Amino acid sequence: MEKTLRCVRWGYEVNASSDDCIDAINSYYQQVLSSGRNRKVILKAPFYDKDCVLGNILAAHYLSSSDPSKANSYVEAAASNLEQSTPYEKAVFEAVHYLISEDRDDDLAFEMHTELLKRFPKDLASLKRAQLICFYMGQPGPFLGLVQQVLPLNQDERYIHGTLAFPLLELGRMEEAAVASRKGYEINREDAWAHHCLCHVLQHECRFKEAVEFMEGLAESWQPCSSFMYTHNWWHVALCYLEGGSPMSKVEEIYDHHIWKELEKDDAVPPEVYLNALGLLLRLDVRDALDGFEDRLKILAVRLTDQENWYLEWHLDILIVWALAKVGETSKAHALLEGLTFRISKMNKKKQQVMQKGIQLGEAVYEYAKGNYKQALELLGSEFNAVGYKMIGASDEQIDVFNDMWCQLLLKTGQSSIAKEVIRERIKVRDGVPFMWRLLEKSYAMEGNAEAGSAGERAKKLESSYF
């Protein structure tokens, strides 16, 4: 069929010979914005028009992690037709092509997306790609600036305000994040990302019961979401129950019915789902509450000995190291750590310096899982703050478990006076978390301090007040 100019959902022109190709691209854009589970629809675009530059480069991006050789064939198809493409297609091609290149520089990848969005500010799918770049750099600030750059032309878009909320909450601007989340929810009641962001805020403010009621009231709308988004929202709900001191049966129910069941599905499950399963189990371990969950962890660890699930995300790799070491698969956990060290050696100097902290955290988690608390603490150091490790690709809420682990390590190695001061500082920020008061009670008790009783009473009162 003859090529002609057709418009995608943002109103930007694409040179394509098929309406079906454009429909596939638009469906893919919708899946990206809604955190949908059917992103593979983009593979229909090159099927309907093998020469469409936009369809080919988006298909390449979709496959870049799971099937690099196939992705390269789509890149080649896009590149060979670049002369016939529109300015919008060229801009997307250049940004995505660089993004999926092996030796990319993250700062430059973000800069290219910034330039793309200056010219085409309504392309919210490119905005979401830029969000991921900043997330894996651990830098929400530049992304907030980018969202604010495109916001004036997208005020009424169904997904823009949920997108705005995330960098705000990562920067600690909780009130603004709540406003943005609620606005996103008002425009589009089924915006699972906006639900997620508001839950973040409520959770941070220790409004656990309110967070649970809000999320469970909307949970039915998460069914079309990707496996990661579905299980991640349930992970947040489980954390609210856990932090609020609810019976462990609620956490167990969520793990079994909303996380593990997703892993049992016949269709291919993204490895990121393991992130939510492991993230929850590590929380339990740090709280000395893994009793009753050991069999679940062993079943999970068996799957994670499969190296197909390794080296996909740093955060996931570190959690896998913990799980394998915890169930006694220390040689495999050590092999994963060695593999990560080797991968760092292949990075450019700038990236090596950044990711060295990721290795350090992985090694500490390995020792912690084996019960070598002194070695784990030495690796983390006396000034540890998990926020400085966000380059592994984790939100504030996800990374915070390592701060909890550090507090426990201080106590388990007898450093109660340091632990006491650290825990007090944490309570100043979030004074409604029973677990922190329990740790404070423990630190006081280790010193023979009479204030242990009042800290325990505070914890008990909080545990009975939420659920």
C-alpha positions in Angstrom: 0.0 0.0 0.0 1.1 3.6 -0.7 2.6 5.5 2.2 0.6 8.5 3.5 0.8 10.8 6.5 -1.4 9.6 9.3 -1.6 10.9 12.9 -1.0 9.0 16.2 -3.0 9.8 19.3 -0.9 12.9 20.1 -1.7 14.5 16.7 1.8 14.0 15.4 2.3 12.8 11.8 3.7 9.4 10.9 4.5 8.1 7.4 2.6 4.8 7.2 0.8 2.7 4.7 -1.8 1.2 7.1 -4.4 2.4 9.5 -4.0 -0.9 11.3 -0.3 0.0 12.0 -1.3 3.3 13.5 -4.0 1.6 15.6 -1.4 -0.8 16.9 0.9 2.1 17.9 -2.0 3.9 19.6 -2.9 0.7 21.5 0.7 0.4 22.6 0.7 4.0 23.8 -2.4 3.3 25.8 -0.8 0.2 27.4 2.3 2.2 28.3 0.3 5.0 30.0 -2.1 2.7 31.8 0.6 0.3 32.9 -1.2 -2.4 30.9 -0.2 -6.0 30.4 -0.6 -6.1 26.6 2.4 -4.0 25.4 3.3 -6.7 22.9 0.5 -5.2 20.8 3.3 -3.0 19.3 4.6 -6.0 17.4 1.5 -5.7 15.2 2.6 -2.4 13.9 5.5 -3.8 11.8 3.3 -6.7 10.8 0.8 -4.3 9.2 3.6 -2.0 7.8 7.1 -3.5 7.7 8.5 -0.1 6.7 7.0 2.1 9.3 9.9 3.7 11.2 7.9 4.5 14.4 6.3 1.0 14.6 9.7 -0.7 14.1 11.6 1.4 16.7 8.9 1.0 19.3 8.8 -2.7 18.7 12.6 -2.7 19.1 12.3 -1.0 22.4 9.7 -3.4 23.6 12.0 -6.4 22.8 15.3 -4.8 23.7 15.6 -6.7 27.1 13.9 -10.0 26.3 15.1 -10.6 22.7 18.0 -8.3 21.7 18.6 -10.0 18.3 15.0 -9.6 17.3 15.1 -6.1 18.5 18.1 -5.4 16.3 16.2 -6.5 13.2 13.5 -4.0 14.0 16.1 -1.3 14.5 17.6 -2.1 11.1 14.1 -2.0 9.4 13.5 1.4 11.0 17.0 2.8 10.0 16.6 1.7 6.4 13.4 3.7 6.0 14.5 6.8 8.0 14.7 9.1 4.9 11.0 8.6 4.3 10.0 9.3 8.0 8.5 12.4 9.5 10.3 14.7 12.0 8.4 13.1 14.9 9.4 9.6 13.8 13.1 10.7 13.4 13.1 12.2 16.9 11.7 9.1 18.5 14.0 6.9 16.5 17.1 8.8 17.6 16.1 8.8 21.3 15.0 5.2 21.5 17.9 3.9 19.4 20.4 5.5 21.7 18.4 4.4 24.8 18.7 0.7 23.8 22.4 0.9 22.7 24.8 -1.1 24.9 27.2 1.7 25.9 24.6 4.5 26.4 25.2 7.3 28.8 22.1 7.8 31.0 22.5 11.6 31.1 22.7 11.8 27.4 19.7 9.4 27.0 17.7 11.7 29.2 18.9 14.8 27.4 17.8 13.4 24.1 14.3 12.7 25.5 14.2 16.2 26.9 14.9 17.6 23.4 12.3 15.3 21.9 9.7 16.5 24.3 10.5 20.2 23.7 9.5 19.6 20.1 6.7 17.1 20.7 5.4 17.8 24.2 2.2 15.7 24.0 4.1 12.5 23.5 3.5 11.1 27.0 4.9 7.7 26.1 8.3 9.3 25.6 7.8 11.1 28.9 7.3 7.7 30.6 10.6 6.4 29.0 12.3 9.5 30.5 10.8 8.7 33.9 12.4 5.2 33.8 15.8 6.7 32.8 15.7 9.0 35.8 14.4 6.3 38.1 17.4 4.0 37.3 19.7 7.0 37.9 18.1 7.6 41.3 17.4 11.2 40.2 13.8 12.4 40.4 14.7 16.1 40.2 15.4 16.3 36.5 12.3 14.3 35.7 10.1 16.6 37.7 11.5 19.5 35.6 10.6 17.6 32.5 7.0 16.9 33.6 6.6 20.5 34.5 7.9 21.4 31.0 5.2 19.5 29.2 2.4 20.0 31.8 0.9 23.2 30.3 -0.1 21.4 27.1 -1.3 18.3 28.8 -3.4 19.6 31.8 -6.4 17.5 30.9 -4.6 14.4 29.8 -5.7 11.2 31.6 -2.3 10.2 32.9 -0.2 13.3 33.3 -1.0 14.1 36.9 -0.2 10.6 38.2 3.1 10.9 36.3 3.7 14.3 38.0 3.0 12.9 41.5 5.8 10.3 41.5 8.9 12.7 41.3 7.2 15.0 43.8 6.9 12.2 46.4 10.4 11.0 45.7 11.6 14.5 46.5 9.6 14.5 49.8 7.0 17.0 48.5 4.2 14.9 49.9 1.4 17.5 50.0 2.0 18.4 46.3 2.2 14.7 45.4 -1.1 14.0 47.1 -2.8 16.9 45.2 -1.4 15.6 41.9 -2.4 12.0 42.6 -5.9 13.0 43.5 -6.2 15.1 40.4 -5.1 12.2 38.3 -7.6 10.0 40.0 -10.4 12.5 39.5 -9.7 12.7 35.8 -9.3 9.0 35.4 -10.6 6.8 38.2 -8.7 3.8 36.8 -5.2 5.3 36.7 -3.4 2.6 38.7 -0.2 4.7 38.8 -2.1 7.6 40.5 -3.5 5.1 43.0 0.0 3.9 43.6 1.3 7.4 44.2 -1.4 8.4 46.6 -0.8 5.1 48.5 2.9 6.1 48.8 1.9 9.4 50.4 -0.7 7.9 52.8 1.8 5.2 53.7 4.6 7.7 54.4 2.2 9.7 56.6 1.3 6.5 58.5 -2.3 6.7 57.5 -2.3 2.9 57.0 -6.0 2.2 57.4 -7.0 5.0 55.0 -4.4 3.7 52.5 -5.7 0.2 52.6 -9.3 1.2 52.3 -8.5 3.4 49.3 -6.5 0.8 47.5 -8.7 -2.2 48.2 -11.7 -0.2 47.0 -9.9 0.2 43.6 -8.2 -3.1 43.3 -10.7 -4.6 40.9 -9.5 -2.0 38.3 -5.9 -3.3 38.4 -6.8 -6.5 36.6 -5.8 -5.2 33.2 -2.5 -3.9 34.5 0.9 -5.5 33.9 1.9 -8.2 36.3 4.4 -5.8 37.9 1.9 -3.0 38.4 -0.8 -5.4 39.7 1.6 -7.0 42.2 3.3 -3.8 43.1 0.0 -2.1 44.1 -0.8 -5.1 46.3 2.8 -5.0 47.7 2.0 -1.5 48.9 -1.3 -2.7 50.5 0.6 -5.6 52.2 3.2 -3.1 53.5 0.4 -0.9 55.0 -0.9 -3.9 56.9 2.6 -4.9 58.0 3.6 -1.4 59.1 0.3 -0.8 60.8 0.8 -3.9 63.0 -2.1 -5.9 61.6 -2.3 -9.7 62.0 0.2 -11.5 59.8 -2.7 -13.4 58.2 -3.5 -10.3 56.1 0.1 -10.2 54.7 -0.1 -13.9 54.0 -3.4 -13.5 52.2 -2.0 -10.8 49.9 1.2 -12.8 49.2 -0.7 -16.0 48.3 -3.7 -14.5 46.4 -2.3 -11.4 44.7 1.5 -12.0 44.3 2.2 -15.7 44.2 -0.9 -16.4 42.0 0.4 -13.9 39.5 3.7 -15.9 39.4 1.7 -19.1 38.8 0.0 -17.9 35.6 0.7 -19.8 32.4 1.7 -16.7 30.4 5.2 -15.3 30.7 5.5 -13.3 33.9 7.9 -10.4 33.9 10.8 -11.0 36.3 9.9 -7.7 38.0 7.1 -9.6 39.7 9.7 -11.4 41.8 10.8 -7.9 43.0 7.5 -7.5 44.8 7.5 -11.0 46.2 11.0 -10.8 47.5 10.6 -7.2 48.7 7.8 -8.3 50.9 9.6 -11.3 52.3 12.7 -9.3 53.0 10.5 -6.9 55.0 9.3 -9.8 57.1 12.9 -11.0 57.6 14.1 -7.6 58.8 11.2 -7.6 61.3 12.2 -11.1 62.5 8.7 -12.2 61.2 9.7 -14.7 58.5 8.3 -17.6 60.6 5.6 -19.3 58.6 6.9 -17.9 55.3 10.1 -20.0 55.0 8.4 -22.6 52.7 7.2 -19.8 50.4 10.7 -18.3 50.3 12.2 -21.7 49.4 9.7 -22.2 46.5 10.6 -18.8 45.3 14.3 -19.3 45.6 14.1 -22.5 43.5 12.9 -20.4 40.6 15.5 -17.8 41.2 18.4 -20.2 40.8 17.4 -19.9 37.1 19.9 -17.5 35.7 17.4 -16.3 33.1 16.1 -14.1 36.0 19.6 -12.7 36.8 21.1 -9.4 35.6 17.8 -7.8 34.6 17.6 -5.2 37.3 20.1 -4.3 40.1 17.4 -4.1 42.7 16.1 -7.5 41.8 19.6 -9.0 41.7 20.3 -7.8 45.3 17.0 -9.3 46.5 17.8 -12.6 44.7 21.2 -12.6 46.5 19.4 -12.2 49.8 16.9 -15.0 49.0 19.5 -17.5 47.8 21.8 -16.9 50.7 18.9 -17.1 53.2 17.8 -20.6 52.0 21.4 -21.9 52.0 22.1 -21.5 48.3 25.2 -19.5 49.1 27.3 -20.7 46.2 24.7 -19.5 43.7 24.2 -16.2 45.7 28.0 -15.7 45.5 28.1 -16.5 41.8 25.4 -13.8 41.2 27.5 -11.3 43.2 30.6 -12.2 41.1 28.6 -11.8 37.9 27.6 -8.3 39.0 31.2 -7.4 39.8 32.2 -8.6 36.3 29.4 -6.5 34.7 30.6 -3.4 36.5 34.1 -4.0 35.1 32.7 -3.7 31.6 31.0 -0.3 32.3 32.5 3.1 31.6 34.4 4.7 34.5 31.6 7.0 35.3 29.0 4.2 35.6 31.5 2.0 37.5 31.9 4.6 40.2 28.1 4.9 40.6 27.3 1.2 40.6 30.1 0.2 43.0 27.7 1.1 45.8 25.3 -1.5 44.4 27.9 -4.2 44.8 28.6 -3.0 48.3 24.9 -3.3 49.2 24.7 -6.7 47.6 27.6 -8.0 49.6 26.1 -6.6 52.8 22.8 -8.3 52.1 24.6 -11.6 51.4 26.3 -11.5 54.8 23.1 -10.4 56.5 21.2 -13.4 55.1 23.9 -15.7 56.3 23.8 -14.3 59.8 27.2 -12.6 59.6 25.9 -9.4 61.1 29.3 -7.9 62.0 30.6 -8.3 58.4 27.3 -6.9 57.0 27.5 -3.8 59.2 31.2 -3.2 58.2 30.2 -3.3 54.6 27.4 -0.7 55.1 29.5 1.5 57.4 28.6 3.7 60.3 27.0 6.5 58.2 24.8 4.3 56.0 21.7 5.9 54.4 19.8 3.8 51.8 18.7 6.9 49.9 22.2 7.1 48.6 21.8 3.7 46.9 18.8 4.5 44.7 20.9 3.9 41.6 20.0 0.2 42.0 16.5 1.3 40.7 14.3 1.6 43.7 11.8 4.1 45.1 12.1 5.6 48.6 9.7 3.0 49.8 11.5 0.1 48.2 15.0 1.2 49.4 13.9 1.9 53.0 14.0 -1.7 53.9 17.8 -1.5 53.9 17.6 1.3 56.5 15.5 -1.0 58.6 18.1 -3.8 58.1 20.9 -1.4 59.1 19.1 -0.5 62.4 18.7 -4.2 63.1 22.4 -4.8 62.4 23.4 -2.1 64.9 21.2 -3.8 67.5 22.3 -7.4 66.6 26.0 -6.3 67.0 25.4 -4.7 70.4 25.7 -1.1 69.2 22.6 0.0 71.0 23.7 3.6 71.7 24.2 4.3 68.0 21.0 2.4 67.1 19.0 4.5 69.6 20.0 7.8 68.0 19.4 6.5 64.5 16.0 5.1 65.4 15.0 8.4 67.2 15.8 10.3 64.1 13.7 8.0 62.0 10.8 8.3 64.4 11.0 12.1 64.1 10.2 11.7 60.4 7.5 8.9 60.8 6.4 8.5 64.4 3.4 6.3 63.6 5.3 3.1 62.7 5.1 0.5 65.5 8.1 -1.4 64.4 10.4 1.7 64.9 9.1 2.0 68.5 9.8 -1.7 69.0 13.3 -1.2 67.9 13.7 1.8 70.2 12.3 -0.3 73.0 14.9 -2.9 72.3 17.8 -0.4 72.2 16.6 1.1 75.6 16.3 -2.4 77.1 19.9 -3.3 76.0 21.1 -0.3 77.9 18.9 -1.0 80.9 17.1 2.3 80.3 13.7 2.7 82.0 12.3 4.4 78.9 12.1 0.9 77.3 8.7 0.5 78.9 7.2 3.7 77.5 8.6 2.9 74.0 6.9 -0.5 74.2 3.6 1.0 75.3 3.7 3.5 72.4 4.3 0.6 70.0 1.5 -1.4 71.6 -0.9 1.5 71.3 -0.1 2.1 67.7 -0.4 -1.6 66.8 -4.0 -1.6 68.2 -5.0 1.7 66.6 -4.8 1.0 62.9 -6.7 -2.3 62.2 
